[in-house]
């Protein structure tokens, strides 16, 4: 251990005898220990400890008010992960005394009267071990913080990619950014009210805008056709969930895995008549069942070049009436129970008026 670092270590000397404090201070000072804190009253130890954690504690056993065992118990109760080593100062050498001190948290003993060479050797060795442990602890904290920062950066990068893909999908369709904003907030609200954790609900908020990303792969002649689609064109449109899942595949982050699940399953129907896989009931991932309700409700209540906006009460009635056929009855029950919150989201994010 670097001698300069060791000499800057903070050492508590706790003894009710002023002569012992003075003697120990001279002994340690002769080896250039610079931060020596003498404490004659053991009742002051906790206050001084909180003011500045020491790197080593020299502790007398027999003291008035609080003995050394009681002081150790107080320090142990702090649950400090870097509790410094405690060296007992005692004239008692009985086995019972030594075992009791070790059980209380002591790391070593120095007998009275003090032998300077022994004292300095024990102090040096214990300080080296503690300062090395502290250095490792600090490095671990730094590494953990670096990992956290890098993870946050990666998460933010993924979010930016997802949001930009969502905007790209909007440009390819007749839907608007307001639709994406509303349906993602509806989806997150329903997920949370259905028991999803806050973290999972946030994932839903950020993953659900990817639900129609597969439309990027649909030809303009089909996707932007103003009239009704024929059977062949409808078959093409129905490939967009699988296209979207393919676009989002290959990344094992929670965000993109959820986005892929939603893209692939949000057009499935409770009765099995949906696409692309014809899944039914609980075989449809819950995320897809939630987004299906949020997406359809917002589409019905939004104006598009090819359709009028349905009145909210008509759209609500249609969505509720489709429970058990198009939609999961449990999700619809949640939708009904929290309809005022959904309407508030819709009102907050209205399309700008022409």
LOFI-791871 format. One line per 2 residues: their letters; for each residue x, y, z of N, C-alpha, C. Coordinates in steps of 0.2 Angstrom, whole numbers, plus 2048, in hexadecimal, padded with zeros to 3 digits. Layout:
BEGIN
A = X Y Z X Y Z X Y Z | ...
END
This chain:
BEGIN
XX = 804 7FA 800 800 800 800 804 806 800 | 802 80B 7FC 806 811 7FC 807 815 803
XX = 80D 816 805 80E 819 80C 80B 81F 80D | 80B 824 808 807 82A 808 800 829 809
XX = 7FD 825 806 7F6 823 807 7F4 821 80E | 7F9 81C 810 7F8 819 817 7F8 81F 81C
XX = 7FD 823 81B 7FE 829 820 7F8 82E 820 | 7F4 82E 81B 7EF 832 81B 7E8 82F 81E
XX = 7E9 829 820 7E3 825 823 7E1 829 829 | 7DB 828 82A 7D7 82B 830 7D7 826 836
XX = 7DA 827 83B 7DA 822 841 7D7 825 847 | 7D2 821 84A 7CF 823 850 7D3 820 856
XX = 7D4 824 85B 7D7 821 861 7D2 822 867 | 7CF 81D 869 7CA 81E 86E 7CC 81B 875
XX = 7CD 81F 87A 7D0 81D 880 7CE 822 885 | 7CC 820 88B 7CA 825 890 7D0 828 894
XX = 7D6 825 893 7DC 827 896 7DF 82C 892 | 7E0 833 894 7E3 838 890 7EB 836 88F
XX = 7EE 832 893 7F5 830 892 7F5 82B 88D | 7F1 827 88C 7F1 822 887 7F0 825 880
XX = 7EB 82A 880 7EA 82E 87A 7F0 831 877 | 7F3 835 87C 7F9 838 87A 7FF 834 878
XX = 800 82E 87B 805 829 87A 804 827 873 | 7FE 824 871 7FC 821 86B 7FD 827 865
XX = 7FB 82D 867 7FC 832 862 803 833 860 | 807 833 865 80E 834 864 811 82E 860
XX = 80F 828 862 812 822 85E 810 822 857 | 80A 824 855 807 824 84E 80A 82A 84B
XX = 80A 82F 84E 80D 835 84B 814 835 849 | 818 831 84C 81F 830 84B 820 82C 844
XX = 81A 829 842 81A 826 83B 816 829 836 | 815 830 838 812 835 833 80B 833 831
XX = 807 830 836 800 82F 835 7FD 836 837 | 7F9 839 832 7F8 840 832 7F1 841 835
XX = 7EC 83D 835 7E5 83E 837 7E3 839 83D | 7E6 83C 843 7E4 838 849 7DF 83B 84D
XX = 7DA 838 84E 7D4 83B 852 7D4 837 859 | 7D5 83B 85E 7D5 839 865 7CE 83A 868
XX = 7CB 835 86B 7C5 835 86E 7C5 832 875 | 7C4 837 879 7C4 834 880 7BE 832 883
XX = 7B8 835 881 7B2 833 883 7AE 82E 87E | 7AD 828 87F 7AB 823 87A 7A4 825 877
XX = 7A0 829 87B 79A 82B 879 79A 830 873 | 7A0 832 871 7A1 837 86B 7A2 833 865
XX = 7A3 82C 865 7A6 828 860 7A1 829 85A | 79B 827 85B 796 827 855 796 82E 851
XX = 796 833 855 796 83A 852 79C 83B 84E | 7A2 83A 851 7A8 83B 84D 7A8 836 847
XX = 7A6 830 848 7A6 82B 842 7A2 82E 83C | 79C 831 83E 797 833 839 79A 839 835
XX = 79E 83D 839 7A1 843 837 7A7 842 832 | 7AA 83C 833 7B0 83A 82E 7B2 833 830
XX = 7B0 82E 82B 7B1 827 82C 7B9 826 82D | 7BB 822 832 7C2 821 833 7C4 81B 82F
XX = 7CB 81A 82E 7CD 814 82B 7D0 80E 82F | 7D0 810 836 7D2 80C 83B 7D0 80E 842
XX = 7CE 80A 846 7CC 80C 84D 7D0 808 852 | 7D4 80C 857 7D7 809 85C 7D2 80A 862
XX = 7D0 805 866 7CB 805 86A 7CC 802 871 | 7CC 806 876 7CD 803 87D 7C7 7FF 87F
XX = 7C7 7FA 883 7C2 7F6 885 7BE 7F9 88C | 7C2 7FB 891 7C0 7FD 897 7BF 805 897
XX = 7B9 807 896 7B8 80E 897 7B2 810 89A | 7B1 816 89D 7AA 818 8A0 7A5 819 89B
XX = 79F 819 89D 799 81B 899 798 816 893 | 79D 814 88F 79C 80F 88A 7A3 80B 88A
XX = 7A2 805 88B 7A9 801 88A 7AA 7FF 883 | 7B0 7FC 881 7B1 7FB 87A 7AD 7F6 877
XX = 7AA 7F2 87A 7A5 7ED 877 79F 7F1 875 | 79C 7F6 879 796 7FA 877 798 7FE 871
XX = 79E 801 871 7A0 805 86B 7A0 801 865 | 7A3 7FB 865 7A3 7F7 85F 79B 7F5 85D
XX = 797 7F4 862 790 7F2 860 78D 7F8 85D | 78E 7FE 85F 78B 804 85C 78E 805 855
XX = 794 804 854 797 804 84D 794 7FF 848 | 794 7F9 84B 791 7F3 847 78A 7F5 845
XX = 786 7F8 849 77F 7FA 847 77F 7FE 842 | 784 802 840 784 807 83A 783 803 833
XX = 785 7FD 833 785 7F9 82D 789 7FC 827 | 78E 7FF 829 793 802 825 797 7FC 821
XX = 796 7FC 81A 799 7F7 816 7A1 7F7 816 | 7A3 7FD 818 7AB 7FE 819 7AD 800 820
XX = 7AA 7FC 825 7AB 7FD 82C 7B3 7FC 82D | 7B6 801 830 7BE 800 830 7C0 7FB 835
XX = 7C6 7F8 835 7C8 7F3 83A 7C9 7F6 841 | 7C7 7F2 846 7C7 7F5 84D 7CD 7F1 850
XX = 7D1 7F4 854 7D7 7F1 857 7D5 7F3 85F | 7D5 7EE 863 7D4 7EE 86A 7DA 7F0 86E
XX = 7D9 7F5 872 7DF 7F7 876 7DD 7F4 87D | 7E1 7F0 880 7DF 7EC 886 7E5 7EA 88A
XX = 7E4 7EA 891 7E9 7E7 895 7E7 7E0 897 | 7E1 7DE 895 7DE 7D8 896 7E0 7D3 891
XX = 7E3 7CD 893 7E5 7C8 88D 7E1 7C1 88E | 7DC 7C1 892 7D8 7BB 893 7D4 7B9 88D
XX = 7D3 7B3 88C 7D0 7B0 886 7C9 7B2 886 | 7C5 7B3 88B 7BE 7B5 88B 7BE 7BC 888
XX = 7C3 7C1 88A 7C3 7C8 888 7C4 7C8 880 | 7C9 7C4 87E 7CB 7C4 877 7C5 7C1 873
XX = 7C2 7BC 875 7BD 7B9 871 7B7 7BE 870 | 7B5 7C1 876 7B0 7C6 876 7B1 7CC 871
XX = 7B7 7CE 871 7B9 7D4 86D 7B9 7D2 866 | 7BB 7CC 864 7BB 7C9 85D 7B4 7C9 85B
XX = 7AF 7C6 85F 7A8 7C5 85E 7A5 7CC 85D | 7A7 7D1 860 7A4 7D8 85F 7A7 7DB 859
XX = 7AC 7D9 856 7AE 7DC 850 7B5 7DE 84F | 7B9 7DD 855 7C0 7DF 855 7C4 7DB 850
XX = 7C9 7DE 84D 7CD 7DA 848 7D4 7D8 84B | 7D6 7DC 850 7DD 7DB 853 7DD 7DE 85A
XX = 7E3 7DC 85E 7E4 7DE 864 7EB 7E2 865 | 7EB 7E7 869 7F2 7E9 86B 7F2 7EA 873
XX = 7F6 7E7 876 7F7 7E6 87D 7FA 7ED 880 | 7F8 7EE 886 7FA 7F3 88A 7FF 7F0 88F
XX = 805 7F3 890 808 7F9 88D 809 7F8 886 | 809 7FE 882 80A 7FD 87B 811 7FC 879
XX = 812 7F7 874 819 7F6 871 818 7FA 86B | 81D 7FF 86A 81C 803 864 81D 800 85D
XX = 822 7FB 85D 823 7F7 857 81D 7F3 855 | 81A 7F0 85A 814 7EB 859 80E 7F0 857
XX = 80D 7F5 85A 808 7FA 859 808 7FC 852 | 80E 7FE 84F 80E 801 849 80E 7FC 843
XX = 810 7F6 845 80F 7F0 840 808 7EE 83F | 805 7EE 845 7FD 7EC 844 7F9 7F1 841
XX = 7FB 7F7 842 7F7 7FD 83F 7F8 7FD 838 | 7FF 7FC 836 800 7FC 82F 7FD 7F7 82B
XX = 7FD 7F1 82E 7FA 7EB 82A 7F3 7EC 829 | 7EF 7EE 82F 7E8 7EE 82E 7E6 7F4 82A
XX = 7EA 7FA 82A 7E8 7FF 825 7E9 7FD 81E | 7EF 7F9 81D 7F0 7F7 816 7EA 7F3 813
XX = 7E8 7EE 817 7E2 7EA 815 7DC 7EE 814 | 7DA 7F3 819 7D4 7F6 819 7D4 7FB 813
XX = 7DA 7FF 812 7DA 803 80C 7DA 800 805 | 7DC 7FA 805 7DC 7F6 7FF 7D4 7F4 7FE
XX = 7D1 7F2 803 7CA 7F0 803 7C6 7F6 800 | 7C7 7FC 803 7C4 802 802 7C5 804 7FA
XX = 7CB 803 7F8 7CC 804 7F1 7C8 800 7EC | 7C8 7F9 7EE 7C4 7F5 7EA 7BD 7F7 7EA
XX = 7BA 7F8 7F0 7B3 7FA 7F1 7B2 801 7EC | 7B6 806 7EC 7B5 80C 7E8 7B5 80A 7E1
XX = 7BA 806 7DF 7BA 804 7D8 7B4 800 7D6 | 7B1 7FC 7DA 7AB 7F8 7D8 7A6 7FD 7D7
XX = 7A5 802 7DC 7A0 807 7DB 7A1 80B 7D5 | 7A7 80D 7D3 7A8 811 7CD 7A6 80C 7C7
XX = 7A8 806 7C7 7A6 802 7C1 79F 801 7C1 | 79B 800 7C6 794 7FF 7C6 791 806 7C3
XX = 794 80C 7C5 791 812 7C2 792 812 7BB | 798 810 7B9 79A 810 7B2 795 80C 7AE
XX = 793 806 7B1 78F 801 7AD 788 804 7AD | 786 807 7B3 77F 80A 7B3 77E 810 7AD
XX = 784 814 7AD 784 819 7A8 783 816 7A1 | 787 811 7A0 788 80E 799 781 80B 797
XX = 77E 808 79C 777 804 79B 772 80A 79A | 772 80F 79D 76E 815 79C 76F 817 795
XX = 775 818 793 776 81B 78C 774 816 787 | 775 80F 788 772 80A 783 76B 80A 783
XX = 767 80B 789 760 80B 789 75E 811 785 | 761 817 786 75F 81D 783 760 81C 77B
XX = 765 819 779 767 818 772 761 814 76F | 75F 80E 773 75A 80A 770 753 80E 770
XX = 752 812 775 74C 816 774 74C 81A 76E | 751 81E 76D 752 822 767 751 81E 761
XX = 754 818 760 753 814 75A 74B 812 75A | 748 810 75F 741 80E 75F 73D 814 75D
XX = 73E 81A 760 73A 820 75E 73B 822 757 | 741 822 754 742 824 74D 73F 81E 749
XX = 73F 818 74A 73B 813 746 734 814 746 | 731 816 74C 72A 818 74D 729 81E 748
XX = 72D 823 748 72B 829 744 72C 827 73C | 731 822 73B 731 820 734 72B 81C 732
XX = 728 818 736 722 815 735 71C 81A 734 | 71C 81F 738 717 824 737 717 827 730
XX = 71D 828 72D 71D 82B 727 71B 827 721 | 71B 820 723 719 81B 71E 711 81A 71E
XX = 70E 81D 723 707 81B 724 703 822 724 | 6FC 821 725 6F8 827 726 6F7 829 72D
XX = 6FB 825 731 6FA 827 738 6FF 82C 73A | 6FD 82F 740 701 835 742 705 834 748
XX = 70A 838 74A 70D 838 750 709 838 756 | 703 83C 756 6FE 83C 75B 6FB 835 75D
XX = 6FA 831 757 6F7 82B 758 6FC 826 75C | 702 827 75A 707 823 75D 708 825 765
XX = 708 82B 766 708 82E 76D 703 82B 771 | 6FD 82C 76F 6F7 82A 772 6F6 823 774
XX = 6F7 81F 76E 6F6 817 76F 6FC 815 774 | 702 817 774 707 815 778 705 817 77F
XX = 703 81D 781 701 81E 787 6FB 81A 78A | 6F6 819 785 6F0 815 787 6F3 80E 789
XX = 6F8 80B 785 6FB 804 786 6FE 804 78D | 702 809 78E 706 809 795 701 80A 79B
XX = 6FC 80E 79A 6F7 80F 79F 6F3 808 7A1 | 6F1 805 79B 6EE 7FE 79C 6F2 7F9 79F
XX = 6F9 7F9 79D 6FD 7F4 7A0 6FE 7F5 7A7 | 6FF 7FB 7A9 700 7FD 7B0 6FA 7FB 7B4
XX = 6F4 7FC 7B2 6EE 7FB 7B5 6EC 7F3 7B5 | 6EF 7F0 7B1 6EF 7E8 7B1 6F4 7E5 7B5
XX = 6F8 7E9 7B9 6FD 7E6 7BD 704 7E6 7BB | 706 7E9 7B5 70D 7E9 7B3 710 7EE 7B8
XX = 717 7ED 7B9 71B 7F1 7BD 71C 7F8 7BA | 71E 7FD 7BD 720 803 7BA 725 802 7B5
XX = 72A 7FE 7B6 72F 7FD 7B1 72D 7FA 7AB | 728 7F5 7AC 725 7F2 7A6 721 7F6 7A2
XX = 71D 7FA 7A6 718 7FF 7A3 71C 804 79E | 722 806 7A1 726 80B 79D 729 807 797
XX = 72A 801 797 72C 7FD 791 727 7FD 78C | 721 7FC 78F 71B 7FC 78A 71A 803 787
XX = 71B 808 78B 71A 80F 788 71F 810 782 | 725 80D 783 72B 80F 77E 72B 809 778
XX = 728 803 77A 728 7FE 775 722 7FE 770 | 71C 800 773 716 800 76F 716 804 769
XX = 71A 80A 768 71A 80E 762 71C 80A 75C | 71F 804 75D 722 800 758 71D 7FB 755
XX = 717 7FB 757 712 7F6 756 711 7F5 74E | 711 7FB 74A 710 7FA 743 717 7FC 73F
XX = 71C 7FB 742 723 7FC 73E 723 7F8 738 | 720 7F2 738 720 7EE 732 71D 7F1 72C
XX = 719 7F6 72C 716 7F9 727 71C 7FD 722 | 722 7FE 725 727 800 721 728 7FC 71B
XX = 727 7F5 71C 728 7F1 716 722 7F0 712 | 71D 7F3 712 717 7F2 70E 717 7F8 708
XX = 716 7F6 702 717 7FA 6FC 712 800 6FD | 714 806 6FB 70F 80C 6FB 708 80A 6F8
XX = 709 807 6F2 702 805 6EE 6FD 802 6F2 | 6FF 7FE 6F7 6FB 7FA 6FC 6FA 7FF 702
XX = 6FF 801 705 6FE 804 70C 6FB 80B 70B | 6FC 80E 706 6F9 815 705 6F3 815 700
XX = 6F0 80F 6FE 6EA 80F 6FA 6E4 812 6FD | 6E1 817 6FA 6DC 81B 6FD 6D5 817 6FE
XX = 6D4 812 6F9 6CE 80E 6F9 6CF 808 6FD | 6CA 804 6FD 6CA 7FD 701 6CF 7F9 6FE
XX = 6D2 7F5 702 6D7 7F0 6FF 6D3 7EA 6FD | 6D6 7E7 6F8 6D3 7E0 6F5 6D7 7DB 6F9
XX = 6D5 7D4 6F8 6D7 7CF 6FC 6DF 7CE 6FC | 6E2 7CF 6F6 6E9 7CE 6F5 6ED 7D4 6F9
XX = 6EA 7DA 6F8 6ED 7DF 6FC 6EC 7DF 703 | 6E7 7DC 706 6E6 7DB 70D 6EB 7D6 70F
XX = 6EC 7D1 70B 6F1 7CB 70D 6F8 7CF 70E | 6FA 7D3 709 700 7D7 70A 700 7DB 710
XX = 6FB 7DF 712 6FB 7E3 718 6FC 7DE 71E | 6F9 7D8 71E 6F9 7D4 724 700 7D1 725
XX = 705 7D2 721 70C 7D0 722 710 7D5 726 | 70D 7DB 727 711 7E0 72B 713 7DE 732
XX = 70F 7DA 736 711 7D8 73C 718 7D4 73C | 718 7CF 737 71E 7CB 737 724 7CF 734
XX = 723 7D4 730 728 7D8 72E 72B 7DC 734 | 726 7DF 738 728 7E3 73D 72C 7DF 742
XX = 72A 7D8 743 72D 7D4 748 734 7D3 745 | 735 7D2 73F 73C 7D1 73C 740 7D7 73D
XX = 73D 7DD 73C 741 7E3 73D 744 7E3 744 | 740 7E1 749 742 7E2 750 745 7DC 753
XX = 746 7D7 74F 74A 7D1 751 751 7D2 752 | 754 7CE 756 75B 7CE 757 75E 7D2 75C
XX = 75A 7D5 760 75C 7D9 766 759 7D6 76C | 75D 7D4 771 75A 7D1 777 758 7D6 77D
XX = 758 7DD 77B 756 7E1 781 74F 7E1 782 | 74D 7E2 788 746 7E2 78A 741 7E6 786
XX = 744 7EC 784 740 7F1 780 73E 7EE 779 | 743 7EB 775 742 7E9 76F 73F 7E2 76E
XX = 740 7DE 774 73C 7D8 774 735 7D9 775 | 733 7DE 779 72C 7E0 77A 729 7E3 773
XX = 72D 7E7 770 72B 7EA 76A 729 7E5 765 | 72E 7E0 764 72D 7DB 75F 727 7D7 761
XX = 725 7D5 767 71F 7D1 769 719 7D5 767 | 719 7DC 769 713 7E0 767 712 7E0 75F
XX = 718 7E1 75C 717 7E2 754 714 7DB 752 | 716 7D6 754 714 7CF 752 70D 7CD 754
XX = 70A 7D0 759 704 7CD 75C 6FE 7D2 75D | 6FF 7D8 75B 6FA 7DD 75D 6F4 7DD 758
XX = 6F5 7D9 753 6EF 7D8 74E 6EC 7D1 74F | 6EE 7CD 754 6EA 7C7 756 6E4 7C9 75A
XX = 6DF 7C4 759 6D8 7C6 75C 6D7 7C0 761 | 6D3 7C2 766 6D2 7BE 76C 6CE 7B7 769
XX = 6CA 7B8 764 6C7 7B2 762 6CB 7AE 75D | 6D1 7B0 75B 6D5 7AC 757 6D5 7AE 74F
XX = 6D1 7B3 74E 6D0 7B5 747 6D5 7BB 744 | 6DA 7BC 748 6DE 7C1 747 6E4 7BF 743
XX = 6E9 7C3 742 6EF 7C1 73E 6F5 7C3 742 | 6FB 7C1 740 6FD 7BC 73B 6FC 7B5 73D
XX = 6FC 7B3 743 6FC 7AC 745 6F6 7A9 747 | 6F0 7AD 747 6EA 7AA 749 6EA 7A8 751
XX = 6EE 7AB 755 6EE 7AA 75C 6E7 7AC 75F | 6E5 7A8 765 6DF 7A9 768 6E0 7AA 76F
XX = 6DC 7AE 773 6DC 7AE 77A 6E3 7B0 77D | 6E4 7AC 782 6EA 7AD 786 6F1 7AB 782
XX = 6F0 7A8 77D 6F6 7A7 778 6F9 7AD 775 | 6F5 7B2 775 6F7 7B9 773 6FB 7BC 778
XX = 701 7BE 778 704 7C2 77D 700 7C8 780 | 700 7C9 786 6FC 7CE 789 6FE 7D5 786
XX = 704 7D6 785 706 7DC 782 703 7DE 77B | 702 7D8 777 6FE 7D9 771 6F7 7DA 772
XX = 6F4 7D7 777 6ED 7D8 779 6EC 7DF 77B | 6F0 7E2 77F 6F0 7E9 781 6F0 7EE 77C
XX = 6F5 7ED 778 6F6 7F2 772 6F1 7F2 76D | 6EE 7EC 76C 6E8 7EB 767 6E2 7F0 769
XX = 6E1 7F0 770 6DB 7F4 772 6DD 7FB 771 | 6E3 7FD 773 6E6 804 773 6E6 807 76C
XX = 6E8 803 767 6E9 804 760 6E3 805 75D | 6DE 801 75E 6D8 801 75A 6D3 807 75D
XX = 6D3 808 764 6CF 80D 766 6D2 814 764 | 6D8 815 763 6DB 81B 761 6DA 81C 75A
XX = 6DA 817 756 6D9 817 74F 6D2 819 74D | 6CD 816 751 6C6 817 750 6C4 81F 751
XX = 6C8 821 756 6C6 828 758 6CA 82E 755 | 6CE 82B 750 6D3 830 74C 6D0 831 745
XX = 6D1 837 743 6CF 839 73C 6D5 837 737 | 6D3 834 732 6D8 832 72D 6D5 835 726
XX = 6DA 835 721 6D8 837 71A 6D2 833 717 | 6D2 82D 719 6CD 828 717 6C7 826 71B
XX = 6C7 82A 721 6C1 828 726 6C0 82E 72B | 6BA 82E 72D 6B9 833 733 6BB 831 739
XX = 6BB 835 73E 6BD 833 745 6B6 831 748 | 6B6 82B 74B 6B0 829 74F 6AF 82D 755
XX = 6A9 82F 757 6A8 832 75E 6AA 82D 763 | 6AD 82F 768 6B0 82B 76E 6AB 826 770
XX = 6A5 828 772 6A0 823 775 69F 81D 770 | 69F 81F 769 69E 819 764 6A4 815 764
XX = 6AA 818 764 6B0 814 764 6B0 80F 76B | 6AF 812 770 6AF 80F 777 6AA 809 776
XX = 6A4 80A 774 69F 805 774 6A1 7FF 76F | 6A4 801 769 6A7 7FC 765 6AC 7F8 768
XX = 6B1 7FB 76B 6B7 7F7 76E 6B4 7F3 774 | 6B0 7F5 778 6AD 7F1 77D 6A9 7EB 77B
XX = 6A5 7ED 775 6A1 7E7 772 6A5 7E2 76F | 6AC 7E3 76E 6B0 7DE 76B 6B4 7DA 770
XX = 6B2 7DB 776 6B6 7D7 77B 6B4 7D0 77A | 6B8 7CB 77A 6B7 7C4 779 6B7 7C2 772
XX = 6B7 7C7 76D 6B8 7C5 766 6BF 7C8 764 | 6BF 7CE 763 6C5 7D2 761 6CA 7D2 767
XX = 6C7 7D4 76D 6CC 7D6 772 6CB 7D2 778 | 6D0 7D2 77C 6D1 7CE 783 6CC 7D1 787
XX = 6C7 7CE 78A 6C2 7D0 78F 6C5 7D4 795 | 6CB 7D1 797 6CE 7D4 79D 6D1 7DB 79B
XX = 6D4 7DC 796 6D6 7E2 794 6D1 7E7 793 | 6CB 7E5 790 6C5 7E9 78F 6C3 7EB 795
XX = 6C2 7E7 79A 6C0 7E9 7A1 6C4 7EE 7A4 | 6CB 7EE 7A3 6CF 7F3 7A5 6CE 7F9 7A1
XX = 6CD 7F9 79B 6CC 7FF 797 6C6 802 799 | 6C0 7FF 79B 6BA 802 79D 6BB 805 7A4
XX = 6BF 801 7A9 6C0 804 7AF 6C4 80A 7AF | 6C8 80B 7AA 6CD 811 7AA 6CC 816 7A4
XX = 6C6 815 7A2 6C4 819 79C 6C5 821 79D | 6C3 824 7A3 6C5 82B 7A4 6CC 82D 7A3
XX = 6D1 828 7A5 6D8 82A 7A4 6DA 829 79D | 6D7 825 799 6D8 824 792 6D5 82A 78E
XX = 6D0 82C 790 6CD 832 78D 6D1 838 78E | 6D4 839 794 6D8 83E 796 6DE 83E 792
XX = 6E1 838 791 6E7 838 78C 6E5 83A 785 | 6E0 838 783 6DD 83A 77C 6DD 842 77C
XX = 6D9 845 781 6D8 84C 781 6DF 850 781 | 6E4 84D 785 6EA 850 786 6EE 850 77F
XX = 6ED 84B 77B 6F1 84B 775 6ED 84B 76E | 6E9 850 76E 6E5 851 768 6E9 853 762
XX = 6E6 850 75C 6E9 852 756 6E8 85A 755 | 6ED 85D 752 6ED 865 751 6E7 866 74C
XX = 6E3 86B 74D 6DE 86C 748 6E0 870 742 | 6DD 86E 73C 6DF 871 736 6DD 878 736
END
